[in-house]
Amino acid sequence: MENVKEPTRRERYHHGDLRAQLIEATQALVEEKGPDNFSVSEACRRAGVSTAAPYKHFKDKTEMLREVAMAGMIRQSQQMVAEIAPHPEGSQARIVALGRVYIRFATTEPGVFRLMFTWSGDEEADEQLQTLGDQKFEFVQMEVAKCHGRTEIADEDRQKAFLLWSFVHGLSFLTIDGKLADNKMPNDLEHVLVEIAERIVPEAS
C-alpha cells in the first residue's frame, strides 16, 4: 500500500485555514500573556508562518484581537444556551445555570474574558461587539421574564437581569483578578447562585 504523505503545516495553510490557525494562536497567547502583552510576531511564530502572513487576512494586530473577542462573545452565548437547555422554562434553575456558565467561562478563559470587556478598537468593531453583548443581555432578560410568567420583557425584568448580571460579572472579575482571599470566597458557589436567584427572581406562582 502506498504511503500517503501528511501535509505540512504550511501546506495546510494553502487550503484556507491560515486565518483560523492565526486566530487560534492569538487566543492561546491572550490566555497565556493577557491581551496587553500579545504580539503579532509571537502569534506568527506559534502558527509557524512568516510575519507577513497575517496581513493577508487581518488589517493589523487590533483586528486579530477583535476576532478573538468576537469569537469569545459567541462562544459564551452558545455555552449559556446549552447550560439552560436541560431545565424547564420559567424555572430558577435556568437563572442559576446562566450565572454558573458565566463565571465558569471567565475562570476558564480569563484572557478572552478580559479582552471581551476591555476592548479598544475601531468604532465599527465596537458596535459589532456591543450588538453581541446586547443580544446576550436580552437573552438573560427573557429568561427573567419567563420566571415571572411573561412572554415579553418588562421593565422589571430588565432591572432584575441587570442585578443578576452585575453580581456574576463582579464576582467573575474579583475571582480572576485574585481579589478573593480564602475567607472571602464562597464555600459553595452553587448555593450562592441559588440564593441570589431566589432573592431576585422568584418563580411564577
PyMOL commands that set and color helices and strands:
alter all, ss='L'
color gray80, all
select helices_A, chain A and resi 9-33+35-37+40-47+53-56+61-84+92-108+110-117+123-147+155-176+189-200
alter helices_A, ss='H'
color red, helices_A
deselect
rebuild
show_as cartoon
